[in-house]
Protein backbone atom coordinates (compact mmCIF):
# COMPACT_ATOMS: atom_id res chain seq x y z
CA UNK A 1 0.00 0.00 0.00
CA UNK A 2 1.11 3.54 -0.80
CA UNK A 3 -0.05 6.20 1.66
CA UNK A 4 0.44 9.77 0.53
CA UNK A 5 -0.20 13.39 1.36
CA UNK A 6 -0.40 15.98 -1.40
CA UNK A 7 -1.20 19.67 -1.39
CA UNK A 8 -0.91 21.28 -4.80
CA UNK A 9 -0.93 17.90 -6.56
CA UNK A 10 2.68 17.02 -7.42
CA UNK A 11 2.87 14.26 -4.83
CA UNK A 12 -0.49 12.83 -5.85
CA UNK A 13 0.85 12.49 -9.40
CA UNK A 14 3.90 10.63 -8.09
CA UNK A 15 1.79 8.34 -5.89
CA UNK A 16 -0.54 7.53 -8.79
CA UNK A 17 2.32 6.84 -11.19
CA UNK A 18 4.18 4.74 -8.62
CA UNK A 19 1.04 2.79 -7.82
CA UNK A 20 0.58 2.00 -11.51
CA UNK A 21 4.22 0.94 -11.92
CA UNK A 22 4.06 -1.34 -8.87
CA UNK A 23 0.46 -2.44 -9.31
CA UNK A 24 -0.11 -1.31 -5.73
CA UNK A 25 -3.05 0.41 -4.06
CA UNK A 26 -2.72 4.08 -3.13
CA UNK A 27 -4.63 6.10 -0.55
CA UNK A 28 -4.34 9.62 0.85
CA UNK A 29 -3.53 9.60 4.55
CA UNK A 30 -6.91 11.21 5.27
CA UNK A 31 -8.67 7.99 4.22
CA UNK A 32 -5.93 5.46 5.00
CA UNK A 33 -6.87 2.51 7.24
CA UNK A 34 -5.93 2.91 10.93
CA UNK A 35 -3.79 -0.24 10.74
CA UNK A 36 -1.46 -0.91 7.80
CA UNK A 37 -1.29 -4.65 7.14
CA UNK A 38 0.16 -4.87 3.62
CA UNK A 39 3.57 -6.47 3.12
CA UNK A 40 4.96 -3.24 1.66
CA UNK A 41 4.30 0.29 2.92
CA UNK A 42 5.16 3.29 0.77
CA UNK A 43 5.26 6.73 2.38
CA UNK A 44 4.93 9.46 -0.24
CA UNK A 45 4.87 13.14 0.72
CA UNK A 46 6.15 16.60 -0.27
CA UNK A 47 8.97 18.44 1.48
CA UNK A 48 7.86 21.49 3.46
CA UNK A 49 10.73 23.56 4.88
CA UNK A 50 13.16 20.64 4.65
CA UNK A 51 10.93 18.22 6.50
CA UNK A 52 7.70 16.27 6.49
CA UNK A 53 4.46 18.28 6.46
CA UNK A 54 3.20 18.48 10.04
CA UNK A 55 -0.02 16.67 9.10
CA UNK A 56 2.00 13.79 7.63
CA UNK A 57 4.36 13.60 10.60
CA UNK A 58 1.38 13.37 12.97
CA UNK A 59 -0.29 10.68 10.86
CA UNK A 60 2.94 8.66 10.78
CA UNK A 61 3.14 8.88 14.56
CA UNK A 62 -0.47 7.76 15.09
CA UNK A 63 -0.99 5.08 12.41
CA UNK A 64 -0.56 1.43 13.41
CA UNK A 65 1.91 -0.67 11.40
CA UNK A 66 1.34 -4.39 11.77
CA UNK A 67 4.05 -7.06 11.90
CA UNK A 68 2.97 -8.13 8.41
CA UNK A 69 4.66 -5.04 6.96
CA UNK A 70 8.16 -6.16 6.02
CA UNK A 71 9.36 -3.39 3.68
CA UNK A 72 8.92 0.33 4.30
CA UNK A 73 10.11 3.00 1.88
CA UNK A 74 9.67 6.74 1.42
CA UNK A 75 9.48 8.85 -1.72
CA UNK A 76 9.45 12.59 -1.13
CA UNK A 77 8.92 15.31 -3.71
CA UNK A 78 10.83 18.56 -3.52
CA UNK A 79 11.69 21.64 -5.52
CA UNK A 80 15.42 21.23 -4.87
CA UNK A 81 16.62 19.33 -1.78
CA UNK A 82 15.29 17.64 1.36
CA UNK A 83 17.75 18.39 4.15
CA UNK A 84 17.71 15.58 6.73
CA UNK A 85 14.10 14.52 6.16
CA UNK A 86 14.98 10.88 5.58
CA UNK A 87 16.72 10.82 8.95
CA UNK A 88 13.79 12.41 10.80
CA UNK A 89 11.36 9.95 9.21
CA UNK A 90 13.65 7.06 10.08
CA UNK A 91 13.75 8.25 13.69
CA UNK A 92 9.95 8.61 13.81
CA UNK A 93 9.49 5.02 12.63
CA UNK A 94 11.97 3.78 15.22
CA UNK A 95 10.61 5.80 18.15
CA UNK A 96 6.89 5.34 17.52
CA UNK A 97 6.79 1.94 15.84
CA UNK A 98 10.13 0.25 16.56
CA UNK A 99 10.44 -0.22 12.82
CA UNK A 100 13.19 0.60 10.34
CA UNK A 101 13.11 2.35 6.98
CA UNK A 102 14.39 0.13 4.20
CA UNK A 103 14.68 2.68 1.37
CA UNK A 104 14.47 6.43 0.81
CA UNK A 105 14.18 8.38 -2.43
CA UNK A 106 13.72 12.04 -3.32
CA UNK A 107 12.24 13.29 -6.57
CA UNK A 108 12.56 16.84 -7.88
CA UNK A 109 9.28 18.27 -9.10
CA UNK A 110 8.23 21.77 -10.22
CA UNK A 111 8.54 24.30 -7.42
CA UNK A 112 5.32 25.52 -5.80
CA UNK A 113 6.55 27.59 -2.84
CA UNK A 114 5.98 31.31 -3.36
CA UNK A 115 5.24 32.67 0.12
CA UNK A 116 8.57 34.36 0.80
CA UNK A 117 10.53 36.98 -1.17
CA UNK A 118 12.85 35.39 -3.72
CA UNK A 119 10.70 32.29 -4.18
CA UNK A 120 8.57 31.79 -7.29
CA UNK A 121 7.34 28.99 -9.52
CA UNK A 122 9.74 27.51 -12.05
CA UNK A 123 9.69 28.68 -15.64
CA UNK A 124 7.53 26.57 -17.92
CA UNK A 125 10.63 25.10 -19.54
CA UNK A 126 12.22 24.14 -16.21
CA UNK A 127 8.95 22.67 -14.93
CA UNK A 128 8.64 20.50 -18.05
CA UNK A 129 12.25 19.41 -17.71
CA UNK A 130 11.74 18.40 -14.07
CA UNK A 131 8.61 16.41 -14.97
CA UNK A 132 10.39 14.60 -17.80
CA UNK A 133 13.29 13.63 -15.54
CA UNK A 134 10.91 12.60 -12.76
CA UNK A 135 9.07 10.21 -15.08
CA UNK A 136 12.28 8.35 -15.85
CA UNK A 137 13.59 8.43 -12.29
CA UNK A 138 10.32 7.03 -10.99
CA UNK A 139 10.73 3.97 -13.20
CA UNK A 140 14.12 3.31 -11.58
CA UNK A 141 12.69 3.89 -8.11
CA UNK A 142 9.87 1.44 -8.82
CA UNK A 143 12.41 -1.19 -9.87
CA UNK A 144 14.33 -0.76 -6.61
CA UNK A 145 11.11 -1.09 -4.62
CA UNK A 146 9.94 -4.12 -6.57
CA UNK A 147 13.25 -5.84 -5.83
CA UNK A 148 13.11 -4.64 -2.21
CA UNK A 149 16.50 -3.00 -2.37
CA UNK A 150 17.74 -1.31 0.77
CA UNK A 151 19.27 2.03 -0.17
CA UNK A 152 19.11 5.80 0.23
CA UNK A 153 18.92 7.97 -2.90
CA UNK A 154 18.07 11.48 -1.76
CA UNK A 155 19.41 14.98 -2.34
CA UNK A 156 20.10 16.51 1.10
CA UNK A 157 21.53 19.70 -0.39
CA UNK A 158 24.04 22.02 1.28
CA UNK A 159 23.95 22.41 5.06
CA UNK A 160 21.18 19.82 5.53
CA UNK A 161 21.38 19.78 9.34
CA UNK A 162 21.11 23.57 9.49
CA UNK A 163 18.05 23.52 7.24
CA UNK A 164 16.13 20.72 8.97
CA UNK A 165 17.11 21.19 12.60
CA UNK A 166 17.42 24.99 12.81
CA UNK A 167 15.64 26.74 9.95
CA UNK A 168 12.67 24.36 9.85
CA UNK A 169 11.61 24.87 13.52
CA UNK A 170 11.93 28.64 13.03
CA UNK A 171 9.80 28.44 9.88
CA UNK A 172 7.10 26.32 11.53
CA UNK A 173 6.91 28.59 14.57
CA UNK A 174 6.97 32.00 12.94
CA UNK A 175 6.17 31.64 9.23
CA UNK A 176 3.58 28.85 9.02
CA UNK A 177 0.48 31.00 9.41
CA UNK A 178 -2.61 31.51 7.28
CA UNK A 179 -3.30 35.01 8.60
CA UNK A 180 -1.72 36.73 5.56
CA UNK A 181 -4.05 34.88 3.14
CA UNK A 182 -6.82 36.89 1.49
CA UNK A 183 -8.80 37.03 -1.73
CA UNK A 184 -9.18 40.15 -3.83
CA UNK A 185 -12.41 41.53 -5.27
CA UNK A 186 -11.81 39.36 -8.34
CA UNK A 187 -13.07 36.36 -6.34
CA UNK A 188 -16.06 34.74 -8.09
CA UNK A 189 -17.04 32.55 -5.11
CA UNK A 190 -16.37 29.37 -7.08
CA UNK A 191 -15.21 27.69 -3.84
CA UNK A 192 -12.34 25.94 -5.61
CA UNK A 193 -9.99 26.89 -2.77
CA UNK A 194 -12.38 25.35 -0.26
CA UNK A 195 -12.56 22.10 -2.22
CA UNK A 196 -8.83 21.66 -2.82
CA UNK A 197 -7.68 22.41 0.73
CA UNK A 198 -6.39 19.06 2.05
CA UNK A 199 -7.05 19.97 5.69
CA UNK A 200 -10.50 21.59 5.25
CA UNK A 201 -9.13 24.89 6.54
CA UNK A 202 -11.09 27.18 4.19
CA UNK A 203 -14.75 28.13 4.49
CA UNK A 204 -17.04 30.71 2.92
CA UNK A 205 -18.99 32.65 5.53
CA UNK A 206 -19.59 35.54 3.13
CA UNK A 207 -18.58 36.14 -0.46
CA UNK A 208 -14.88 35.60 0.29
CA UNK A 209 -12.89 32.63 1.61
CA UNK A 210 -11.74 32.63 5.20
CA UNK A 211 -8.85 30.59 6.59
CA UNK A 212 -9.38 28.75 9.87
CA UNK A 213 -5.94 28.62 11.47
CA UNK A 214 -5.04 25.01 10.62
CA UNK A 215 -3.00 25.72 7.46
CA UNK A 216 -0.31 23.23 6.53
CA UNK A 217 1.33 25.61 4.06
CA UNK A 218 0.67 23.63 0.88
CA UNK A 219 -0.57 26.62 -1.19
CA UNK A 220 -3.17 24.55 -3.05
CA UNK A 221 -5.64 27.42 -2.64
CA UNK A 222 -3.24 29.88 -4.25
CA UNK A 223 -2.25 27.71 -7.20
CA UNK A 224 -5.71 26.33 -8.01
CA UNK A 225 -7.57 29.66 -7.89
CA UNK A 226 -8.92 30.18 -11.44
CA UNK A 227 -8.85 33.97 -11.05
CA UNK A 228 -5.40 34.11 -9.42
CA UNK A 229 -6.98 36.31 -6.78
CA UNK A 230 -5.71 34.59 -3.63
CA UNK A 231 -2.57 36.13 -2.17
CA UNK A 232 -0.30 35.65 0.82
CA UNK A 233 0.00 39.22 1.99
CA UNK A 234 1.96 41.21 -0.56
CA UNK A 235 4.59 38.49 -1.00
CA UNK A 236 2.80 36.69 -3.86
CA UNK A 237 1.79 39.65 -6.02
CA UNK A 238 3.39 39.36 -9.44
CA UNK A 239 4.29 35.70 -8.95
CA UNK A 240 3.11 32.76 -11.03
CA UNK A 241 0.82 29.82 -10.43
CA UNK A 242 1.71 26.19 -10.97
CA UNK A 243 -0.92 24.22 -12.84
CA UNK A 244 -0.39 20.57 -12.05
CA UNK A 245 -0.76 18.26 -15.09
CA UNK A 246 -3.42 15.56 -15.06
CA UNK A 247 -0.86 12.76 -15.09
CA UNK A 248 2.87 12.40 -14.66
C-alpha positions as CSV (number, residue, x, y, z in Angstrom):
1,X,0.0,0.0,0.0
2,X,1.1,3.5,-0.8
3,X,0.0,6.2,1.7
4,X,0.4,9.8,0.5
5,X,-0.2,13.4,1.4
6,X,-0.4,16.0,-1.4
7,X,-1.2,19.7,-1.4
8,X,-0.9,21.3,-4.8
9,X,-0.9,17.9,-6.6
10,X,2.7,17.0,-7.4
11,X,2.9,14.3,-4.8
12,X,-0.5,12.8,-5.8
13,X,0.9,12.5,-9.4
14,X,3.9,10.6,-8.1
15,X,1.8,8.3,-5.9
16,X,-0.5,7.5,-8.8
17,X,2.3,6.8,-11.2
18,X,4.2,4.7,-8.6
19,X,1.0,2.8,-7.8
20,X,0.6,2.0,-11.5
21,X,4.2,0.9,-11.9
22,X,4.1,-1.3,-8.9
23,X,0.5,-2.4,-9.3
24,X,-0.1,-1.3,-5.7
25,X,-3.0,0.4,-4.1
26,X,-2.7,4.1,-3.1
27,X,-4.6,6.1,-0.6
28,X,-4.3,9.6,0.8
29,X,-3.5,9.6,4.6
30,X,-6.9,11.2,5.3
31,X,-8.7,8.0,4.2
32,X,-5.9,5.5,5.0
33,X,-6.9,2.5,7.2
34,X,-5.9,2.9,10.9
35,X,-3.8,-0.2,10.7
36,X,-1.5,-0.9,7.8
37,X,-1.3,-4.6,7.1
38,X,0.2,-4.9,3.6
39,X,3.6,-6.5,3.1
40,X,5.0,-3.2,1.7
41,X,4.3,0.3,2.9
42,X,5.2,3.3,0.8
43,X,5.3,6.7,2.4
44,X,4.9,9.5,-0.2
45,X,4.9,13.1,0.7
46,X,6.2,16.6,-0.3
47,X,9.0,18.4,1.5
48,X,7.9,21.5,3.5
49,X,10.7,23.6,4.9
50,X,13.2,20.6,4.7
51,X,10.9,18.2,6.5
52,X,7.7,16.3,6.5
53,X,4.5,18.3,6.5
54,X,3.2,18.5,10.0
55,X,0.0,16.7,9.1
56,X,2.0,13.8,7.6
57,X,4.4,13.6,10.6
58,X,1.4,13.4,13.0
59,X,-0.3,10.7,10.9
60,X,2.9,8.7,10.8
61,X,3.1,8.9,14.6
62,X,-0.5,7.8,15.1
63,X,-1.0,5.1,12.4
64,X,-0.6,1.4,13.4
65,X,1.9,-0.7,11.4
66,X,1.3,-4.4,11.8
67,X,4.0,-7.1,11.9
68,X,3.0,-8.1,8.4
69,X,4.7,-5.0,7.0
70,X,8.2,-6.2,6.0
71,X,9.4,-3.4,3.7
72,X,8.9,0.3,4.3
73,X,10.1,3.0,1.9
74,X,9.7,6.7,1.4
75,X,9.5,8.8,-1.7
76,X,9.4,12.6,-1.1
77,X,8.9,15.3,-3.7
78,X,10.8,18.6,-3.5
79,X,11.7,21.6,-5.5
80,X,15.4,21.2,-4.9
81,X,16.6,19.3,-1.8
82,X,15.3,17.6,1.4
83,X,17.7,18.4,4.2
84,X,17.7,15.6,6.7
85,X,14.1,14.5,6.2
86,X,15.0,10.9,5.6
87,X,16.7,10.8,9.0
88,X,13.8,12.4,10.8
89,X,11.4,9.9,9.2
90,X,13.7,7.1,10.1
91,X,13.7,8.3,13.7
92,X,9.9,8.6,13.8
93,X,9.5,5.0,12.6
94,X,12.0,3.8,15.2
95,X,10.6,5.8,18.1
96,X,6.9,5.3,17.5
97,X,6.8,1.9,15.8
98,X,10.1,0.3,16.6
99,X,10.4,-0.2,12.8
100,X,13.2,0.6,10.3
101,X,13.1,2.4,7.0
102,X,14.4,0.1,4.2
103,X,14.7,2.7,1.4
104,X,14.5,6.4,0.8
105,X,14.2,8.4,-2.4
106,X,13.7,12.0,-3.3
107,X,12.2,13.3,-6.6
108,X,12.6,16.8,-7.9
109,X,9.3,18.3,-9.1
110,X,8.2,21.8,-10.2
111,X,8.5,24.3,-7.4
112,X,5.3,25.5,-5.8
113,X,6.6,27.6,-2.8
114,X,6.0,31.3,-3.4
115,X,5.2,32.7,0.1
116,X,8.6,34.4,0.8
117,X,10.5,37.0,-1.2
118,X,12.8,35.4,-3.7
119,X,10.7,32.3,-4.2
120,X,8.6,31.8,-7.3
121,X,7.3,29.0,-9.5
122,X,9.7,27.5,-12.1
123,X,9.7,28.7,-15.6
124,X,7.5,26.6,-17.9
125,X,10.6,25.1,-19.5
126,X,12.2,24.1,-16.2
127,X,8.9,22.7,-14.9
128,X,8.6,20.5,-18.0
129,X,12.3,19.4,-17.7
130,X,11.7,18.4,-14.1
131,X,8.6,16.4,-15.0
132,X,10.4,14.6,-17.8
133,X,13.3,13.6,-15.5
134,X,10.9,12.6,-12.8
135,X,9.1,10.2,-15.1
136,X,12.3,8.3,-15.9
137,X,13.6,8.4,-12.3
138,X,10.3,7.0,-11.0
139,X,10.7,4.0,-13.2
140,X,14.1,3.3,-11.6
141,X,12.7,3.9,-8.1
142,X,9.9,1.4,-8.8
143,X,12.4,-1.2,-9.9
144,X,14.3,-0.8,-6.6
145,X,11.1,-1.1,-4.6
146,X,9.9,-4.1,-6.6
147,X,13.2,-5.8,-5.8
148,X,13.1,-4.6,-2.2
149,X,16.5,-3.0,-2.4
150,X,17.7,-1.3,0.8
151,X,19.3,2.0,-0.2
152,X,19.1,5.8,0.2
153,X,18.9,8.0,-2.9
154,X,18.1,11.5,-1.8
155,X,19.4,15.0,-2.3
156,X,20.1,16.5,1.1
157,X,21.5,19.7,-0.4
158,X,24.0,22.0,1.3
159,X,24.0,22.4,5.1
160,X,21.2,19.8,5.5
161,X,21.4,19.8,9.3
162,X,21.1,23.6,9.5
163,X,18.1,23.5,7.2
164,X,16.1,20.7,9.0
165,X,17.1,21.2,12.6
166,X,17.4,25.0,12.8
167,X,15.6,26.7,10.0
168,X,12.7,24.4,9.9
169,X,11.6,24.9,13.5
170,X,11.9,28.6,13.0
171,X,9.8,28.4,9.9
172,X,7.1,26.3,11.5
173,X,6.9,28.6,14.6
174,X,7.0,32.0,12.9
175,X,6.2,31.6,9.2
176,X,3.6,28.9,9.0
177,X,0.5,31.0,9.4
178,X,-2.6,31.5,7.3
179,X,-3.3,35.0,8.6
180,X,-1.7,36.7,5.6
181,X,-4.1,34.9,3.1
182,X,-6.8,36.9,1.5
183,X,-8.8,37.0,-1.7
184,X,-9.2,40.2,-3.8
185,X,-12.4,41.5,-5.3
186,X,-11.8,39.4,-8.3
187,X,-13.1,36.4,-6.3
188,X,-16.1,34.7,-8.1
189,X,-17.0,32.5,-5.1
190,X,-16.4,29.4,-7.1
191,X,-15.2,27.7,-3.8
192,X,-12.3,25.9,-5.6
193,X,-10.0,26.9,-2.8
194,X,-12.4,25.3,-0.3
195,X,-12.6,22.1,-2.2
196,X,-8.8,21.7,-2.8
197,X,-7.7,22.4,0.7
198,X,-6.4,19.1,2.0
199,X,-7.1,20.0,5.7
200,X,-10.5,21.6,5.3
201,X,-9.1,24.9,6.5
202,X,-11.1,27.2,4.2
203,X,-14.7,28.1,4.5
204,X,-17.0,30.7,2.9
205,X,-19.0,32.6,5.5
206,X,-19.6,35.5,3.1
207,X,-18.6,36.1,-0.5
208,X,-14.9,35.6,0.3
209,X,-12.9,32.6,1.6
210,X,-11.7,32.6,5.2
211,X,-8.9,30.6,6.6
212,X,-9.4,28.8,9.9
213,X,-5.9,28.6,11.5
214,X,-5.0,25.0,10.6
215,X,-3.0,25.7,7.5
216,X,-0.3,23.2,6.5
217,X,1.3,25.6,4.1
218,X,0.7,23.6,0.9
219,X,-0.6,26.6,-1.2
220,X,-3.2,24.6,-3.1
221,X,-5.6,27.4,-2.6
222,X,-3.2,29.9,-4.2
223,X,-2.3,27.7,-7.2
224,X,-5.7,26.3,-8.0
225,X,-7.6,29.7,-7.9
226,X,-8.9,30.2,-11.4
227,X,-8.8,34.0,-11.1
228,X,-5.4,34.1,-9.4
229,X,-7.0,36.3,-6.8
230,X,-5.7,34.6,-3.6
231,X,-2.6,36.1,-2.2
232,X,-0.3,35.6,0.8
233,X,0.0,39.2,2.0
234,X,2.0,41.2,-0.6
235,X,4.6,38.5,-1.0
236,X,2.8,36.7,-3.9
237,X,1.8,39.6,-6.0
238,X,3.4,39.4,-9.4
239,X,4.3,35.7,-9.0
240,X,3.1,32.8,-11.0
241,X,0.8,29.8,-10.4
242,X,1.7,26.2,-11.0
243,X,-0.9,24.2,-12.8
244,X,-0.4,20.6,-12.1
245,X,-0.8,18.3,-15.1
246,X,-3.4,15.6,-15.1
247,X,-0.9,12.8,-15.1
248,X,2.9,12.4,-14.7
